Amino acid sequence: MKARQDIAVFLLRIALAVGFLSAVSSRLNLWGVQSSGWSKFVRYTAEVNSFLPYSWIPFLAVLSTLAESSIGILLLIGYQIRKTALCAVILTVLFGR
């Protein structure tokens, strides 16, 4: 039973990592015509964080992209999974809509 649970946790961790890295790839136009692009992501960042001054938005977009990349990589390699997962939750709540 424990082995099945370990496999499920591993697969869920990989799926979450791929989700974060796929989002970053899209905004960096790595998916080609399927990409959302950087400018759309900056607009989305402004919408979700409309309570912040607009001058902060580009910095926040870069910061969140770096955070998502880091979280995705850390989840893939399995480094400090609980702390990384907590960071993923916080970032998702901040950008949830």
VMD Tcl script that builds the backbone (N, CA, C; Angstrom):
set m [mol new atoms 291]
animate dup $m
set s [atomselect $m all]
$s set {name element resname resid chain x y z} {
  {N N MET 1 A 0.816 -1.194 0.000}
  {CA C MET 1 A 0.000 0.000 0.000}
  {C C MET 1 A 0.863 1.263 0.000}
  {N N LYS 2 A 1.923 1.265 0.796}
  {CA C LYS 2 A 2.824 2.411 0.877}
  {C C LYS 2 A 3.501 2.669 -0.462}
  {N N ALA 3 A 3.849 1.603 -1.170}
  {CA C ALA 3 A 4.505 1.762 -2.474}
  {C C ALA 3 A 3.572 2.446 -3.469}
  {N N ARG 4 A 2.307 2.105 -3.448}
  {CA C ARG 4 A 1.334 2.742 -4.356}
  {C C ARG 4 A 1.196 4.233 -4.041}
  {N N GLN 5 A 1.172 4.530 -2.752}
  {CA C GLN 5 A 1.065 5.924 -2.346}
  {C C GLN 5 A 2.310 6.702 -2.778}
  {N N ASP 6 A 3.475 6.112 -2.632}
  {CA C ASP 6 A 4.720 6.757 -3.050}
  {C C ASP 6 A 4.726 7.015 -4.554}
  {N N ILE 7 A 4.226 6.067 -5.322}
  {CA C ILE 7 A 4.156 6.233 -6.776}
  {C C ILE 7 A 3.183 7.346 -7.133}
  {N N ALA 8 A 2.039 7.381 -6.460}
  {CA C ALA 8 A 1.040 8.419 -6.729}
  {C C ALA 8 A 1.602 9.808 -6.412}
  {N N VAL 9 A 2.274 9.944 -5.280}
  {CA C VAL 9 A 2.873 11.227 -4.899}
  {C C VAL 9 A 3.940 11.630 -5.913}
  {N N PHE 10 A 4.742 10.690 -6.349}
  {CA C PHE 10 A 5.772 10.972 -7.346}
  {C C PHE 10 A 5.152 11.468 -8.650}
  {N N LEU 11 A 4.125 10.771 -9.123}
  {CA C LEU 11 A 3.485 11.165 -10.385}
  {C C LEU 11 A 2.790 12.521 -10.277}
  {N N LEU 12 A 2.160 12.788 -9.156}
  {CA C LEU 12 A 1.525 14.091 -8.950}
  {C C LEU 12 A 2.565 15.203 -8.888}
  {N N ARG 13 A 3.691 14.933 -8.262}
  {CA C ARG 13 A 4.780 15.911 -8.189}
  {C C ARG 13 A 5.309 16.239 -9.577}
  {N N ILE 14 A 5.489 15.217 -10.395}
  {CA C ILE 14 A 5.975 15.416 -11.767}
  {C C ILE 14 A 4.940 16.190 -12.583}
  {N N ALA 15 A 3.676 15.857 -12.428}
  {CA C ALA 15 A 2.617 16.562 -13.169}
  {C C ALA 15 A 2.573 18.040 -12.792}
  {N N LEU 16 A 2.705 18.343 -11.516}
  {CA C LEU 16 A 2.715 19.735 -11.073}
  {C C LEU 16 A 3.933 20.471 -11.634}
  {N N ALA 17 A 5.076 19.821 -11.616}
  {CA C ALA 17 A 6.296 20.427 -12.166}
  {C C ALA 17 A 6.141 20.716 -13.655}
  {N N VAL 18 A 5.593 19.771 -14.384}
  {CA C VAL 18 A 5.385 19.958 -15.825}
  {C C VAL 18 A 4.404 21.095 -16.073}
  {N N GLY 19 A 3.383 21.219 -15.241}
  {CA C GLY 19 A 2.424 22.314 -15.382}
  {C C GLY 19 A 3.092 23.674 -15.218}
  {N N PHE 20 A 3.909 23.816 -14.196}
  {CA C PHE 20 A 4.615 25.079 -13.991}
  {C C PHE 20 A 5.570 25.370 -15.149}
  {N N LEU 21 A 6.337 24.382 -15.542}
  {CA C LEU 21 A 7.321 24.600 -16.608}
  {C C LEU 21 A 6.654 24.824 -17.964}
  {N N SER 22 A 5.508 24.225 -18.184}
  {CA C SER 22 A 4.775 24.444 -19.424}
  {C C SER 22 A 4.261 25.882 -19.499}
  {N N ALA 23 A 3.776 26.401 -18.381}
  {CA C ALA 23 A 3.300 27.787 -18.348}
  {C C ALA 23 A 4.434 28.756 -18.647}
  {N N VAL 24 A 5.586 28.504 -18.057}
  {CA C VAL 24 A 6.755 29.354 -18.322}
  {C C VAL 24 A 7.160 29.242 -19.789}
  {N N SER 25 A 7.155 28.042 -20.324}
  {CA C SER 25 A 7.515 27.842 -21.732}
  {C C SER 25 A 6.570 28.593 -22.657}
  {N N SER 26 A 5.297 28.625 -22.314}
  {CA C SER 26 A 4.321 29.316 -23.140}
  {C C SER 26 A 4.574 30.822 -23.155}
  {N N ARG 27 A 4.805 31.387 -21.990}
  {CA C ARG 27 A 5.012 32.842 -21.972}
  {C C ARG 27 A 6.342 33.252 -22.578}
  {N N LEU 28 A 7.288 32.317 -22.670}
  {CA C LEU 28 A 8.572 32.602 -23.316}
  {C C LEU 28 A 8.580 32.192 -24.789}
  {N N ASN 29 A 7.407 31.878 -25.313}
  {CA C ASN 29 A 7.208 31.508 -26.725}
  {C C ASN 29 A 7.971 30.248 -27.143}
  {N N LEU 30 A 8.173 29.338 -26.223}
  {CA C LEU 30 A 8.858 28.085 -26.560}
  {C C LEU 30 A 7.920 27.065 -27.191}
  {N N TRP 31 A 6.620 27.328 -27.154}
  {CA C TRP 31 A 5.638 26.426 -27.772}
  {C C TRP 31 A 5.251 26.888 -29.169}
  {N N GLY 32 A 5.955 27.856 -29.717}
  {CA C GLY 32 A 5.658 28.330 -31.071}
  {C C GLY 32 A 4.336 29.063 -31.126}
  {N N VAL 33 A 3.539 28.758 -32.144}
  {CA C VAL 33 A 2.267 29.467 -32.324}
  {C C VAL 33 A 1.279 29.169 -31.193}
  {N N GLN 34 A 1.499 28.111 -30.441}
  {CA C GLN 34 A 0.618 27.768 -29.319}
  {C C GLN 34 A 0.936 28.583 -28.067}
  {N N SER 35 A 2.014 29.357 -28.113}
  {CA C SER 35 A 2.444 30.128 -26.949}
  {C C SER 35 A 1.539 31.323 -26.711}
  {N N SER 36 A 1.402 31.685 -25.440}
  {CA C SER 36 A 0.623 32.876 -25.091}
  {C C SER 36 A 1.460 34.137 -25.255}
  {N N GLY 37 A 2.732 34.057 -25.001}
  {CA C GLY 37 A 3.621 35.199 -25.173}
  {C C GLY 37 A 3.776 36.036 -23.917}
  {N N TRP 38 A 4.861 36.774 -23.889}
  {CA C TRP 38 A 5.203 37.569 -22.720}
  {C C TRP 38 A 4.224 38.725 -22.498}
  {N N SER 39 A 3.852 39.429 -23.548}
  {CA C SER 39 A 2.990 40.604 -23.374}
  {C C SER 39 A 1.627 40.221 -22.800}
  {N N LYS 40 A 1.076 39.099 -23.216}
  {CA C LYS 40 A -0.200 38.647 -22.650}
  {C C LYS 40 A -0.047 38.292 -21.176}
  {N N PHE 41 A 1.096 37.706 -20.827}
  {CA C PHE 41 A 1.315 37.369 -19.426}
  {C C PHE 41 A 1.451 38.628 -18.577}
  {N N VAL 42 A 2.114 39.639 -19.082}
  {CA C VAL 42 A 2.244 40.893 -18.333}
  {C C VAL 42 A 0.862 41.525 -18.136}
  {N N ARG 43 A 0.025 41.484 -19.156}
  {CA C ARG 43 A -1.345 42.006 -19.019}
  {C C ARG 43 A -2.126 41.207 -17.970}
  {N N TYR 44 A -1.990 39.896 -18.004}
  {CA C TYR 44 A -2.660 39.041 -17.024}
  {C C TYR 44 A -2.161 39.358 -15.613}
  {N N THR 45 A -0.850 39.552 -15.470}
  {CA C THR 45 A -0.275 39.902 -14.176}
  {C C THR 45 A -0.872 41.210 -13.670}
  {N N ALA 46 A -1.055 42.164 -14.567}
  {CA C ALA 46 A -1.650 43.452 -14.188}
  {C C ALA 46 A -3.099 43.272 -13.752}
  {N N GLU 47 A -3.843 42.414 -14.439}
  {CA C GLU 47 A -5.246 42.165 -14.076}
  {C C GLU 47 A -5.367 41.537 -12.694}
  {N N VAL 48 A -4.581 40.498 -12.479}
  {CA C VAL 48 A -4.683 39.748 -11.226}
  {C C VAL 48 A -4.176 40.573 -10.046}
  {N N ASN 49 A -3.215 41.438 -10.305}
  {CA C ASN 49 A -2.626 42.244 -9.239}
  {C C ASN 49 A -2.977 43.718 -9.407}
  {N N SER 50 A -4.220 43.998 -9.735}
  {CA C SER 50 A -4.653 45.358 -10.014}
  {C C SER 50 A -4.542 46.278 -8.800}
  {N N PHE 51 A -4.409 45.710 -7.620}
  {CA C PHE 51 A -4.272 46.507 -6.407}
  {C C PHE 51 A -2.870 47.094 -6.251}
  {N N LEU 52 A -1.913 46.615 -7.070}
  {CA C LEU 52 A -0.536 47.122 -7.014}
  {C C LEU 52 A -0.329 48.233 -8.031}
  {N N PRO 53 A 0.631 49.110 -7.780}
  {CA C PRO 53 A 0.944 50.135 -8.783}
  {C C PRO 53 A 1.398 49.486 -10.086}
  {N N TYR 54 A 0.987 50.073 -11.204}
  {CA C TYR 54 A 1.323 49.471 -12.498}
  {C C TYR 54 A 2.832 49.379 -12.720}
  {N N SER 55 A 3.583 50.274 -12.141}
  {CA C SER 55 A 5.042 50.255 -12.325}
  {C C SER 55 A 5.680 48.991 -11.747}
  {N N TRP 56 A 4.987 48.301 -10.853}
  {CA C TRP 56 A 5.503 47.065 -10.268}
  {C C TRP 56 A 5.257 45.838 -11.140}
  {N N ILE 57 A 4.350 45.946 -12.084}
  {CA C ILE 57 A 3.883 44.774 -12.834}
  {C C ILE 57 A 4.996 44.069 -13.618}
  {N N PRO 58 A 5.833 44.774 -14.383}
  {CA C PRO 58 A 6.896 44.055 -15.102}
  {C C PRO 58 A 7.830 43.298 -14.161}
  {N N PHE 59 A 8.183 43.912 -13.044}
  {CA C PHE 59 A 9.029 43.237 -12.065}
  {C C PHE 59 A 8.333 42.005 -11.510}
  {N N LEU 60 A 7.057 42.137 -11.193}
  {CA C LEU 60 A 6.291 41.008 -10.664}
  {C C LEU 60 A 6.179 39.881 -11.686}
  {N N ALA 61 A 6.031 40.230 -12.962}
  {CA C ALA 61 A 5.949 39.215 -14.020}
  {C C ALA 61 A 7.260 38.437 -14.108}
  {N N VAL 62 A 8.380 39.148 -14.048}
  {CA C VAL 62 A 9.690 38.477 -14.091}
  {C C VAL 62 A 9.884 37.627 -12.844}
  {N N LEU 63 A 9.548 38.186 -11.685}
  {CA C LEU 63 A 9.710 37.461 -10.432}
  {C C LEU 63 A 8.871 36.185 -10.403}
  {N N SER 64 A 7.633 36.275 -10.849}
  {CA C SER 64 A 6.778 35.088 -10.840}
  {C C SER 64 A 7.264 34.045 -11.847}
  {N N THR 65 A 7.805 34.498 -12.966}
  {CA C THR 65 A 8.354 33.558 -13.950}
  {C C THR 65 A 9.558 32.829 -13.375}
  {N N LEU 66 A 10.426 33.561 -12.698}
  {CA C LEU 66 A 11.578 32.920 -12.046}
  {C C LEU 66 A 11.120 31.952 -10.957}
  {N N ALA 67 A 10.106 32.362 -10.193}
  {CA C ALA 67 A 9.584 31.489 -9.134}
  {C C ALA 67 A 8.975 30.212 -9.720}
  {N N GLU 68 A 8.177 30.352 -10.780}
  {CA C GLU 68 A 7.563 29.171 -11.403}
  {C C GLU 68 A 8.618 28.244 -11.986}
  {N N SER 69 A 9.635 28.813 -12.599}
  {CA C SER 69 A 10.722 27.992 -13.147}
  {C C SER 69 A 11.433 27.237 -12.033}
  {N N SER 70 A 11.751 27.952 -10.963}
  {CA C SER 70 A 12.438 27.328 -9.835}
  {C C SER 70 A 11.593 26.231 -9.205}
  {N N ILE 71 A 10.324 26.516 -8.990}
  {CA C ILE 71 A 9.428 25.522 -8.390}
  {C C ILE 71 A 9.342 24.287 -9.281}
  {N N GLY 72 A 9.173 24.489 -10.585}
  {CA C GLY 72 A 9.096 23.352 -11.506}
  {C C GLY 72 A 10.347 22.494 -11.477}
  {N N ILE 73 A 11.495 23.129 -11.496}
  {CA C ILE 73 A 12.758 22.378 -11.477}
  {C C ILE 73 A 12.950 21.666 -10.153}
  {N N LEU 74 A 12.679 22.358 -9.049}
  {CA C LEU 74 A 12.843 21.736 -7.730}
  {C C LEU 74 A 11.895 20.555 -7.537}
  {N N LEU 75 A 10.682 20.663 -8.048}
  {CA C LEU 75 A 9.761 19.524 -7.964}
  {C C LEU 75 A 10.240 18.359 -8.820}
  {N N LEU 76 A 10.777 18.677 -9.987}
  {CA C LEU 76 A 11.284 17.598 -10.857}
  {C C LEU 76 A 12.424 16.829 -10.208}
  {N N ILE 77 A 13.345 17.555 -9.583}
  {CA C ILE 77 A 14.496 16.865 -8.990}
  {C C ILE 77 A 14.214 16.344 -7.588}
  {N N GLY 78 A 13.072 16.758 -7.007}
  {CA C GLY 78 A 12.680 16.241 -5.700}
  {C C GLY 78 A 13.401 16.889 -4.538}
  {N N TYR 79 A 13.823 18.121 -4.691}
  {CA C TYR 79 A 14.545 18.823 -3.632}
  {C C TYR 79 A 13.567 19.527 -2.697}
  {N N GLN 80 A 13.653 19.222 -1.414}
  {CA C GLN 80 A 12.808 19.807 -0.372}
  {C C GLN 80 A 11.354 19.932 -0.843}
  {N N ILE 81 A 10.769 18.797 -1.085}
  {CA C ILE 81 A 9.453 18.719 -1.711}
  {C C ILE 81 A 8.383 19.476 -0.928}
  {N N ARG 82 A 8.338 19.335 0.365}
  {CA C ARG 82 A 7.292 20.002 1.156}
  {C C ARG 82 A 7.404 21.527 1.068}
  {N N LYS 83 A 8.601 22.048 1.216}
  {CA C LYS 83 A 8.786 23.499 1.135}
  {C C LYS 83 A 8.486 24.009 -0.274}
  {N N THR 84 A 8.924 23.247 -1.266}
  {CA C THR 84 A 8.672 23.642 -2.648}
  {C C THR 84 A 7.178 23.600 -2.949}
  {N N ALA 85 A 6.498 22.585 -2.467}
  {CA C ALA 85 A 5.050 22.484 -2.677}
  {C C ALA 85 A 4.320 23.631 -1.987}
  {N N LEU 86 A 4.770 24.038 -0.812}
  {CA C LEU 86 A 4.171 25.181 -0.123}
  {C C LEU 86 A 4.355 26.457 -0.948}
  {N N CYS 87 A 5.530 26.638 -1.510}
  {CA C CYS 87 A 5.772 27.792 -2.391}
  {C C CYS 87 A 4.859 27.737 -3.613}
  {N N ALA 88 A 4.646 26.549 -4.140}
  {CA C ALA 88 A 3.748 26.389 -5.293}
  {C C ALA 88 A 2.325 26.793 -4.931}
  {N N VAL 89 A 1.893 26.407 -3.748}
  {CA C VAL 89 A 0.547 26.771 -3.294}
  {C C VAL 89 A 0.420 28.282 -3.166}
  {N N ILE 90 A 1.396 28.909 -2.547}
  {CA C ILE 90 A 1.361 30.361 -2.345}
  {C C ILE 90 A 1.333 31.085 -3.683}
  {N N LEU 91 A 2.187 30.682 -4.606}
  {CA C LEU 91 A 2.227 31.328 -5.920}
  {C C LEU 91 A 0.912 31.121 -6.672}
  {N N THR 92 A 0.352 29.938 -6.575}
  {CA C THR 92 A -0.915 29.653 -7.251}
  {C C THR 92 A -2.052 30.488 -6.667}
  {N N VAL 93 A -2.070 30.648 -5.364}
  {CA C VAL 93 A -3.111 31.470 -4.722}
  {C C VAL 93 A -2.950 32.940 -5.147}
  {N N LEU 94 A -1.722 33.422 -5.215}
  {CA C LEU 94 A -1.509 34.817 -5.600}
  {C C LEU 94 A -1.945 35.101 -7.030}
  {N N PHE 95 A -1.826 34.104 -7.911}
  {CA C PHE 95 A -2.182 34.310 -9.306}
  {C C PHE 95 A -3.487 33.640 -9.700}
  {N N GLY 96 A -4.151 33.033 -8.727}
  {CA C GLY 96 A -5.443 32.409 -9.008}
  {C C GLY 96 A -6.507 33.470 -9.293}
  {N N ARG 97 A -7.425 33.119 -10.115}
  {CA C ARG 97 A -8.424 34.108 -10.499}
  {C C ARG 97 A -9.796 33.517 -10.555}
}
mol reanalyze $m
mol bondsrecalc $m
mol representation Tube
mol addrep $m
